[in-house]
Structures are given as structure tokens and as C-alpha cells.
């Protein structure tokens, strides 16, 4: 690139960054550079079930892991993050969940004007092209992001829906509509058998624009600061160091792990921590890297008699896998066309709650290592508290941007997380042993029927649970002393610098975080363009 001056520089072409790339360049008035540290694409990304092939693939995944702590039984927890255009939307389970109205109203109540549910609902509607039976008051058509109902059917889903009903959990046709309550089939960013990543939905339609430069394999090493103003970035490409200047703004969209890392290696963060690593302190912001939250989820497992032929452990065994490939090729359905969990329930673990506080999702097979099919036939149930109160941190361990940061989750450190997780596990057991599941779910093999006491269950959770890959909050939005950005996503005390990705979430949303991250990219682009106007 001969001309290294742009109006806007977007760091990270993930779920939010790809949206910004499209929207900021749409008018043709602004020159936009988008930097992505990962590669352009991966063949497995296109196929929905390809997420199982990418979850431990260094060609498309940063393969981070957490520091051992008490909440994880001293284990390192794997943290997959997308390492290609589209970011984690190119390797995730494609589950589309907006969350509850209360999630966003809480953000607004914390002082973040413009982030209430009534403020963000129009953005959710504008961004989606929903192909399903939804209420027009809540759902949108014609947007760039293709969202489908999951049309997977089968006896095991019917039985789970009946079993949930036998436990007072009603069926819902649209958990993204007026109410999240109930059990229903998963909505997913899949259309015609293809993953609808933000790379496909947002970058591909924009990549031919003369005013948009998308640079993959470009690791941003630091922000260029002139006093309290961000004027550009320094990045490495093909072994060369390159500097690019921004006439208007730099928008950091590296995600909850890489965004705080970039701020810190650039000298923005906690002075003592930065000085200890030999990083010159440019701007003190105590909240950078703090407030890390994620959904911590035990995976409970039951066997299903192979003779029933209900699970993909049986359907995809031997020549069955060939049949599944043919079925996908001809109909876009079957194992290869699945999202991560085709059926889910949003539940209230006790009376008196205004909205669900926990989630259960089911996978129609026993999960082996790395989300692969186990040899034994069964079903896997994954549950978690929706709004975790356990918080951790992400901080640089080196001034070298190539070195991964130290990730400390502190899972299960909040009493509420422990209580709701236990309640959700017991409700899951009641569903799986309800009359509708008799003869289907036969033996509980994880954690096992012999583990019943609270302390035993918690010990099992700490030794076996995994994250559901929803890290948020490490550059949180707000006006308190630990906030990193304001309600326009501008970094406190800085000019020309915003953060726009899941790291700005003050609290977790009630479900998978990809849809809210895309919404954040949409809302950020509107704020940036309003400022330009």
C-alpha cells in the first residue's frame, strides 16, 4: 500500500469489525483500512459442523487457554478464538441469541444512554434477515445477516420438548421474540447449508469497494499516540513493520482478549502492571483487562440405546457418515448442517424470577474430545447461569504483542454462580429422567447418579466444566472508575480512539454473545458516522 493514510482504521475483522468495515465504507466518502491478524479463510469454515474441525486448529484459531485457578480445579481451560476474517463468527457454533430485554435495560440503568432494549431492538431488526415464524414487532427481514430457524427434526427433540413440558417448561417458537422463556429449536446463522459469518455477510459484499482496504495476516503491534490522541497504528506484515495513520478515528475490534491486550501494549492501562513489563505508561485506565466474564458450563451426559438410532453417534457411524455427507450435499441438512446445539431451553431455577436465569442446550450425540463424536451412543446436555457474577481479568504478560496474555477467569467465585449452576443441573436431571425420556436416556454417565451432594457436584463442575466461549467485559462501557469506554464507545480520556466488540459489555448477555457483538458493531458504526457528520 503506497498511501498509508486513511480516515478510519479498524483493528480486527471479527464479528464487530467486519460490520464496521462494511458500514464505514458504504457511502464511498471515507477511506477505511481493516487489519486482521489471521488468515483470509479456511475450507472448513464454510460447512456448519466445521466448527468441530476448527476448535483446536491453529490455522484458524488462536488457541488461547486460561491460567489454572481454584474454579477450574487447577486446569487450563481452552479458549478458542477465530484467527481469520470474520473472527470467531467464522469458527463458532453459529447459535443466534440476542439475550433478554433486561440485559440491555441493565446497561442503560448503569448510565449507558442509548443502550436500553428499546434502543438496540431496531438495530437487531435492521441487521438480520430472519427466515422463520417470528413476530414482526421483534424480528427483521432484509438485513445482511442471514438467520434461520433450525429445521432439524427427530424423535429425540420431540422427547426433550415433552420432557421439559412435564417439568413446567413450555415450548417457544421464538426465544428471540417477546420472551426468552421456554424450550425451542436453535436459531442459527446458517443459510442454505452455509455458515453465515460476518466475513461472508458483511465483508464479501464490501470487498470490491475502492475506498476499503482489507489486510489479512497483519498483526497490530501498537496504537500510535500523540499525547492523548490516537493517530494511527503500527502493524507487522510479511516480516515488515508498517505504520498507518488515521485522519479521523481508530476503532479497536480485537475482541475481549485482544482489545485489552492492544491497549496495554500501547501504554493504556494500569501503571504498575505496565511498568513491571517495561511498557511506557501513556494513559492510566484502571479498568483495562478487568471485569472478564464468561459462561462456565458443565457437560452432563446420558447414554441412549444404539438400537433406537436416535443419535449421530449411531447415524454417522461407518457408512452412515457417507450418508450424512450425501444428505448435506443434497438437502443442506443432517450432521454436517448442524449448529453447535440444535435445541435449547431458557429456564428459571426458582420461583419469583422475572425472567430466565439459566440455560440448557442439548447436543444429539455424546461429545468426545474436541467436540468429536464419541463411540458410545448418547446425548450431551450443557447448562450455565445466564448472567455470571464471577469476574476475572486479561492482562498482557509481555510487551510483545505476539505473546498471549494471561487469562484469569475466577470461575465459580461468586456464590450466585454456584447456586444457579447446581439448580440448573438438577433441573436437567429432572428433564432427562422425566416420563417422556424413559427408555431413551438410560444411564447418566457424567457426572453420574452417585454424585448428588452440593459439594460433590461443585467439585465435579470445577474439574470438568468448560467455557462456552463467550468472554466479555474487559474494556467495559460505563462512567465508573473501572470503565474503559463511554456510552459512545470512546476510550475515556483519549481522542480518536474507540473500542467496539464484546469487551465493552458491562455484563454478560443471556445467551451466546455473537449476535450482541454484531449489534455492537452496527451501533458503533452509526455513532462513528454521526460524529463524522
Secondary structure, 3 states (H helix, E strand, C coil): CCCCEEEEEEECCCCCHHHHHHHHHCCCCCCEEEECCCECCCHHHCEHHHHHHHCCCCCCECCEECCCCHHHCCCCCEECCECECCHHHHCCCCECCCCCHHHHHHHHHCCCCCCCHHHHHHHHHHHEEEECCCCCCCCCCCCCEEEEECCCCCHHHHHHHHHHHCCCCCECCCCCCCCCCEEEECEECEECCEECCHHHHHHHHHCCCCCEEEECCEEEEEEEEECCEEEEEEEEECCEEEEEEEEEEEEECCHHHHHHHHHHHCCEECHHHHHHCCCCCCEECCCCCCCEECCEEEEEEEEECHHHCCCHHHHCCCHHHHHHHHHHHHHCCCHHHCCCCCEEEEECCCCCCCCCCEEEEEECCCECHHHCECCCCEEEEEEEECCCCCCEEEECCCCCCCCCCEEECCCCCCHHHHHHHHHHHHHHHHHHCCHHHCCCEEEEEECCCCCCCHHHHHHHHHHHCEECCCCECCCCECCCCCCCECCCCEECCCECEEECCHHHCCCCCCCCCHHHHHHHHHHHHHHHHHHHC
